[in-house]
Amino acid sequence: MGCPFTAAEEEGSSGVVQDVLDRCSIDKQRSLAVNKDGANHMTPEMAARLDGIVQEAIEGTGLTFGGDRAVTKR
């Protein structure tokens, strides 16, 4: 974005960079309540459409989209 972190912001485990990394980690994002109940907000039609989009996106990559909604490498 054209605004690099300063040396002070990058330093140590209490720096700004570490804070950003901590907040964006998969474990942190997975634990947020807002990410917990997608099944309660998605209709079967929406799920089917999303399945089609994912299937199209991974076509030709060697990945498969299983019935359990998992994307795996062949």
Buried (B, 14 or more C-beta within 10 A) or exposed (E): EEEEEEEEEEEEEEBEBBEEEEEEEEEEEEEEEEEEEEEEEEEEEEEEEEEEEBEEEEEEEEBEBEEEEEEEEE
